[in-house]
Amino acid sequence: MVIRLLRGVLRLNPLHLAMVVLSTAMGSSIAASLGTTTLQVGDRIAHELRSFGANIVVEPAAATAPSGARVSPGHLNEADLQRILTIFWRHNIVGLAPSLTAPATFSRGGVSERALLAGVWFDRRLPLPGQSGKLRAGVASMFPFWELEGRWPGPAQEVEAAVGRALASRLHLGVGDSVTMLAGGKTQVLRVVGLVRSGGFEDDGVMVDLEAAQRFLELPGRVSRALVSVVTVPLDTFGRRDPAGMTKREFEKWFCTPYVTSVARQIESTVPGSRARPVWSMAEAEARVLSRLSILMVLLAAITLAAAALAVASTFAARVMARRAEIALMRACGASTAHVVLLLGAEVAMLAAAGGVTGTLLAAFMVRGLGTAVFGTPLALSPMLVPLALGGSMLAGAAGAIWPLRRALEVDPAVDLKEAG
């Protein structure tokens, strides 16, 4: 009987029916697309944030040992850095930049400046163990926001240098000029092939190829530190815990989650004589950005569903008011409250389901469009899209039907049938 009644009811006021379906479809599609985007946006944004620099610093254990403690020499072995690409989370590593630094004096035209000499990788390709691809390493890929006039020094070029803008201004240097370097009692004339503006201490230093610096400083195969850029998940309370106080099960969960702390621990245990520490300012900033973005997405989805529920409520209330005489007749013929709720609720459920199916199709286009607009490439369609759209549509329909159902149950058969007559 309910099915026969629904067939008849669905033929009445098709405009109202279309409005309910459209409201739930728009609300569920926006909510589902935001939810699906939230599930994937973390990894995308984590990759984007990696263009702002490293989030792990690998230093010699000597650099962080307490005063008076017996330590190993204050340099790392450059060859050991290849081991970083063998850790459990090796596929999350997107950048590696070792450096060898030493104070030096730079002179030109009677003007001398004390500054930091840094031997670095500028642009290297490292083979990935067990894979056919290569990792692009060096400062050029790790710090794409650095401004460079000219070019980077070539590999193993002992006479080429990139000079920080601030130091170049004080020494009146330009691309193509020469500067004399004095370090460790040795003198070397360098040709400036690039001027760098980083916004950091590099603006007051000179960078040369790492191999050239090792030869000049007579430290073959040694580096002072290495910067590592790793795609990680936002730090939470569990990720900040000290692993020494964890149970075996907790440690396994922590180790198998790409927190910046767990990845740093793996690097430290892989590179001999090293201490790996997270760049806490970067890690905390990433956690805040991603967590607040997730909250924003949830709020937008909730507001969208609330607006859809209001649209359903107003449209369905008008539909109920137009059928007061019909509802009064049902009550007069013995229909109980449950019968009225069943009939109207089934009507709303059918319309919301139709809106959910339509919303799923719209959400599929929205997700692809959002990915293209924000990240330049479409986002993948998650299997969660269908339940999110259908669930959001049913939720908006149920919430919007509460007030109209209450109005329907307030119908007095005697009064409403008398007015209808």
N, C-alpha and C positions, 0 to 999 in steps of 0.2 A: 504493500500500500504506500509506503514511504517513497518507493521508487516512482510509482505512478504520480504521486503528488509532486515530486521533484521535477518530473518531465513537464508537467503543466506549469509549475512555477517558473521554470527556467525560460519559458516562452514570454513571460510578462516583463515589461520594461527592460528591453535588451540594452538600452543605454546605461541603466544602473549596473547591469551585469558587466558590461564592458568597462565601466569605471572601476569596479572592484578588481577585475582581472588586471587592468592597467596599473592600478595603484600597487597591488601586491607584486606585480612583475617588475616595476621600476624599483620599488624598495628592496626586493630580494636580489635583483641583479646587481645593484650598487653595493649592498651589504656583502654578497658573495664575492664580487670582484675585489672588494677591499680585503676581505678575509683571505682569499687566495693570494693576493699580492703580499699581505703581511707574512704568510708562510714562506714566501720566496724572497722577499725584499731584504731579509737579514743578510743572506749570503751575498746578494748583489751589492748592498751598501757596504758590507765588510770589505769586498773587493775594491770598491770605489775609495774607501777610506785609506787603503793601503798606498794610494798615491800621495799621501801626506807624510810618508816616511816610515821608518822602522818602528816596530813595537817591542823588540827584544834586542838587548845589547849583550854581546859576549865579550868578556874581558878575562885577562889572566887572573888566576886566583891570587897572585901577589898584589894585584891592584886593590883588593878588598880585604886583605888579611889584617887582623888586629896588629897594633904596633908591637914589635918585638917577637912576633910569631915567625917560625921558620917556614919559608915559602919557596915556591919554585920560581925560576927566572920570570921577569915581568914581560914576557912576550908569548904569543901563541904561535904554533906552527901552522903556516899557511896551508900545508898539505892536509892537515887535520880538519880543515873547514869543509872538505868534501864529505866528511862523515855526517854533517848536518843533513845532507840529502838522503840519508838512510834511516832517519827516525820514523817512528810510527806515523806521525802526521806530516810526512815528507811531501805529500801531494798538496798540502796547504801552504807550503813555502812559495812565495812569489818574488822574493828579492833577497840578495845577499851582497854585502858591501864591506870588505875588510879594509883596514887602513893601518899605516905605519906612520907615526907622528914624531917629530923632534923639533925643538926650537932652533931657529936659524936667523941670520942677519942678511937682509936684502938691501943692496945698494945700487943707486943709479944717479949719476950726475952730482956726486958729492952729498947726496941725501941717503941716509941709512935708516932702516926700520927693523926692529926686532919683531918677528912674526913666527907663526907656526908653519912648518913644512909638513905636508901630508901626502904620503904616497897612497894612492887608491886605485881600485879598479874603476875604470870609466864605463866601459861597455864590453862585457865578457859573455860568452855562451858556455855554460857548464853542462856537461852530459849528465843526464838523470839516470841513476843506477836502475837497471831493469826496464828502461823505457827507451823509446826511439827519439823522443823529443829532447829539447835542451832548455835550461833555465837561463833567462836573460838576467845577468847579475851586473852590479856596479851602480855608481851614483846616478848615472844618466837615466836609468829606468826606475830607481828607487825614489828619486826626487825630481819628477818631471816638471814641478813648478819652479825649479831654479831657472833664472834668466841667464842665458849664455849669449855673449857676443863673440863671434868667431867660431871656434870648434874646440873639441876636447883634444888633449894631447894623444898622440898615437901610442900603441902598445910598445913598451920597452924603449921609448924615445927618451934618452937622458937629457936632451937639451930643450925639450918642450914643456911648457907649464901653463896652467890656467890660474889666473891671479884674481883674488877677490876684489870687488869694485872699490871698497873703502881703501885698501892698501894701494891699489893701482892709482887712486886719486892722490894719495899722499906722495907717491913716488913719480907721479906724472907719467904713468905707463899707459900705452895703448897696444892694440893688437899689432904684432910685428916688431915691437920694441924688445930690447934685451935688458936683463937685470942680472946682477952678480949675487950669487948666494954663497954665504960662508957658514959652514956647520961642521962641528967636530974637527976643526983645524984644516978643513979642506975647502977649496974654492971651486965653484962651477958657474959658468955663464949659461943662463936659461933664456930661451926665446919665448916670448909671450904669444900664445896662439889663441887664447880665449880669456874673456873677462866674465866673472861669475858674480851674480847677485842672488844670495840665498835667503837673506834676512836673518842669518845666524852668524856664528863665529867664522864661517868660511869666508865672509866678506873681508876679513882681516888676515887671511892666510894665502898660502900658495899650494896648489895641488899639482903633483906630477904622477906619472905612472908608478904603480906599486913596485914593480920590478926595478925600475930606475932608482927609486928611493932606497930600496934594499941594498943595491950595489953601492950607492953613494955613502950610505950610513954603515956599510960593512955589516949588515944584518941579513944575510941571504935566507930567504924562506921564512922570515919572521914578520908578524903583524902585531900591532898594539891592541887592536880590538876589531870586532866585526859586528856590523848591524844586520839584523835579520828581520825581514818583513813576512809575517805569517797571517793568514786569514783565520781568525778565531771567533768563538762565540762570545757574547757579552758576559762579563764577569758578574756572578751572583754571589750570594753568601757562601755557598758551598765551594765555589771556585776560589775564594779567598782563603779558605781554611789551610792550616799547616798540615801537609800530608803526614808528618811524623805522628800526629795524634789521630789518624784515621784507622778504622778497622780494615781488614783485607778487602772486604766487599766495597767499602767506601773508596779505598785507594784505587781499585780497579775501575770504578765508575769515574773517578776524577782523572785517572790516567787516560782513559778512553774517550774523554770529552776534550775537544780542542780549546780549552781555556788557555789564555796566554801564560798562566802560571804552570800548567802541566806541560806545555810545549817547551817552555824555558827549562824545566826540570829535565826533560828528555835530551835537550841540546847539551846541557851541562854534563850529563852523564855520558854523552857520546864524545865530546871534545876533551881530550886529556888536559889537565891543568887549567881548566876554565871555570868561570862563574858566569852563568847566564841570568840576567835580571830583566824583568819586564820594564818597559817605559810606562810607568804608572799613569802619567798624565794622559798619554795616548790611550791606554787601556780603559781608564775611567771615562774619558770623553766618548769613546766608542760605545761603552755600556750605556751611558746616559742618552746618546743619540738614538740608539736602537730601541731602548726601552720606552723612551718618550714617543718615538714614532709608532711603536706598537699600540701604546695607549691612545694616541691620536686616531689611529685606524679603527680601534674598537669604538671610540666615542662617535666617530663619523658614521660607522655602521649602525650604532644604536640610534642616533638621531634620524638616520634615513628610515629605519624600520618604524620609529615612532611617528614620523611624518606619514608613512604609508598606512599605519594603523589609524591615524586620525582621518585620513581620506576614506578608508574603509568604513569607519564609524559613521561619518557624515552621510556617505552614500547609502549604506545599508539601513541607517536610521530613516532616511527618506523612503526607502523601499518598504520598511516595516510600517511606517505611518500610512502609506498608501494601501496597505493590506490589513488595516485594523478590523474592518468588517469581516474579512475572511477568517482572521484569527479569532474574533469574537464568536463566529459561527462554529468554529472547531471546538472552542471551549464549551459552548452551549450544547453541542452534540456529545459531550463527554470526554473530550481530549484532555488528558492530564498535562501538568506542567512539563513532564518528561517528554511527552509527545510533541509539544510545541518546540521545546529546546532541540529535540532530535531532528525535526523537520528543518528549522532555521539553521541549526548547526551544520547539518549535512549540506545545506545549500552553500553556506560560507566555505565549508571544507572543499567542496568541488570547485568553487571559484578560486580559492586560494591555491589549490593544486594546479589549476590551469595557469594561474599567475606564476607559480613556481617553475613550471615547464618553460613558459615564455621567458621568465627571468634567467633560467639557466642558459638559454641561447643568447640572450643579450649579454650576460656576464662573460660568456666566452669571448665575445668581440671586445668587451671592455678590458678584460685582462690583457689581451694581446695589444690593444691600443695603449694601455697604461705603460706596459713594458717598453714599447717602441718610443713613446713620448718622453719617458724619464730616463731609460737606460740605453736607448738606441737599438735595442733588440727585443723582440717579443718575449713575454714570459711564457713558460710552459703551462699548459692546462692541467691543473691538479685534479686528481680523482675526487678531492674534497669539494669541488665546485658544485656538483649536483646536490649532495646533502645540504650544503650551505644555502643554496638557492631555495630548495624545497622547504628546508627548515625555517628559513627567514620568512618565506611567503606564508607558511602555515602559522608562524608566530604572529606576524602582522595581522593576518585574518582573524585569529583567535582573539587577539587584544582588541582589535577594532570592533568585534561582534559583541563584546561584553555589554556595552551600554544599550545598543539596539535590542538585545535579548531581554534586558531588564525592562525596557519600555514595552516589549511584546507581552511579557508576563504580567504587566500592570493593567492589561486590557480588561475591562469589566463587560462581560457579554451583554448584560441587560442595557447598560448605557449606550454602548457602541452600536448595538443592533437597532436601538430606538433611533439614534441619530442617523444611521444609515438608511433607515426606512423613511 
